Amino acid sequence: MSDTSPKPVRFDKLPQGQDFTFTITPDADTRQDIAARLDLLSLRKVRFEGKIAPLGKTDWQLTAIIGATVVQPSVVSLEPVSTRIDDPVTRIYRKDVAVIQDEEAEMPEDDTVEAIPVELNLMEVLEEALALSLPLYPRAADEQEFEATYTPPGVEPIKEADIKPFAGLADLKKRLEGDDGTGK
């Protein structure tokens, strides 16, 4: 079975023992909405393709590839930085996983395992996978890291060496040992 639209998937309606394949390519309006939610300058060439396959008698596994071209502002200059993303996506939906409703809960060891939902919205999975694949600190290839200093007027900025308390110990040790290195 195959699907090219982002309709919700109902696990209880999937044929047992068969894979459900899907390909989702959001239209321009949908890409623009996703870009706005993820604070992107633009989002192009989005494709989410994969399958949901039976895993044992009651569980399911989603394996897919998320592909997209994203444009984000550089963390250094705010200039647009284009990045191509082609990442694998894996989710395991298990019948025996409890749904956590509490706002404060520990992170599970395996973050790909979830409880089987009544309906699986593949557009939500696409957006989550894309968000997790985005570069955290986009930067153009020619941009260097920079060091900012903040001081009031008339005050000398603190240097990196000043905040390393053990940086001068080697020099102090040499002075205490004397010129010949014997310490006498």
Order of alpha helices (4+ residues) and beta strands (2+ residues): beta-beta-beta-alpha-beta-beta-beta-beta-beta-alpha-alpha
